[in-house]
Every structure is written in C-alpha cells, then in structure tokens.
Amino acid sequence: MPIKSYLAHPCEGKKDALIASLSSIAQCELLPAENEDVVIVITDTSTEEEDQQLKSRLDNLEALKLLVLVSGFDTPKNP
C-alpha cells in the first residue's frame, strides 16, 4: 500500500479552506504548521490506482497552490 508525505502550500489566505478540504478526505492525515503557511499531508492508500486517484483529487483542490512530494514508499504485501 502506498504511503506518501507531502508539503501542501495553500493559495494566499486559504490555509483554513485547504485544511477543511483535506480533512474531508479519508486517506489523508494532516499536520498543519503553526508558524508557517504550510500543511504536512500523509496519505495512505490500498492500491497504486487508488493512490493515483487521490493524487488527482489533491491536485484539483481550489485552495491548493503547490503540492510537493517529500517521501513515498510502498509497504510489502503479506503473502
């Protein structure tokens, strides 16, 4: 299952709107920075296809200015 972490940069003045949008997505965990206009987003999906769909959904958020992948890996499937 793909697990990835991103830095999400909101459009100017839209950090709260971005947090609200991201909070409504079940595969996302958020860690909003207190002193900067950035949100750490951790995603956890079951398949590569689900991961691609989630990435597309994230890229289309209106309050999102920039999404930067920080780390990503696939956990091995149990036999």
C-alpha positions as CSV (number, residue, x, y, z in Angstrom):
1,M,0.0,0.0,0.0
2,P,1.4,3.4,-1.0
3,I,2.2,5.8,1.9
4,K,3.3,9.2,0.9
5,S,4.0,12.6,2.6
6,Y,3.6,16.0,1.0
7,L,4.0,19.6,1.9
8,A,0.8,21.4,0.8
9,H,1.1,25.1,0.2
10,P,-2.2,27.0,0.2
11,C,-3.2,29.9,-2.0
12,E,-2.7,33.2,-0.2
13,G,-5.2,33.5,2.7
14,K,-6.7,30.0,2.0
15,K,-4.9,27.8,4.6
16,D,-8.1,27.2,6.6
17,A,-10.0,26.3,3.4
18,L,-7.2,23.9,2.4
19,I,-7.3,22.3,5.8
20,A,-11.1,21.9,5.6
21,S,-10.8,20.3,2.1
22,L,-8.0,17.9,3.1
23,S,-9.8,16.9,6.3
24,S,-12.7,15.6,4.3
25,I,-10.5,13.1,2.5
26,A,-10.4,9.8,4.4
27,Q,-7.0,8.7,3.1
28,C,-5.3,11.9,4.4
29,E,-3.8,12.8,7.8
30,L,-2.9,16.4,8.4
31,L,-0.3,18.3,10.4
32,P,-0.8,22.0,9.9
33,A,2.2,24.1,10.7
34,E,1.6,26.7,13.4
35,N,4.1,29.3,12.3
36,E,4.1,28.9,8.5
37,D,1.5,28.7,5.7
38,V,2.1,25.0,5.0
39,V,0.3,21.7,5.8
40,I,2.0,18.3,6.0
41,V,-0.2,15.7,4.4
42,I,0.3,12.0,4.9
43,T,-1.6,9.7,2.5
44,D,-2.3,6.0,2.9
45,T,-4.0,4.1,0.1
46,S,-4.6,0.4,-0.7
47,T,-3.5,0.3,-4.3
48,E,-1.5,2.2,-6.8
49,E,-4.7,3.0,-8.7
50,E,-6.3,4.5,-5.6
51,D,-3.1,6.5,-4.9
52,Q,-3.3,8.0,-8.5
53,Q,-6.9,8.9,-8.0
54,L,-6.1,10.5,-4.7
55,K,-3.2,12.5,-6.2
56,S,-5.5,13.7,-8.9
57,R,-8.1,14.8,-6.3
58,L,-5.5,16.6,-4.3
59,D,-4.1,18.4,-7.4
60,N,-7.6,19.8,-8.1
61,L,-8.3,21.4,-4.7
62,E,-9.1,25.1,-5.3
63,A,-7.2,26.3,-2.1
64,L,-4.0,24.4,-3.1
65,K,-1.2,26.4,-4.7
66,L,1.5,23.8,-4.6
67,L,1.8,20.1,-3.5
68,V,5.4,18.8,-3.0
69,L,6.1,15.1,-2.5
70,V,8.5,14.7,0.4
71,S,8.6,10.9,0.7
72,G,6.8,7.9,-0.7
73,F,7.1,4.2,-0.4
74,D,5.0,1.0,-0.9
75,T,4.7,-1.4,2.0
76,P,5.2,-5.1,1.1
77,K,2.1,-7.2,0.8
78,N,1.8,-10.1,3.2
79,P,1.8,-13.5,1.5
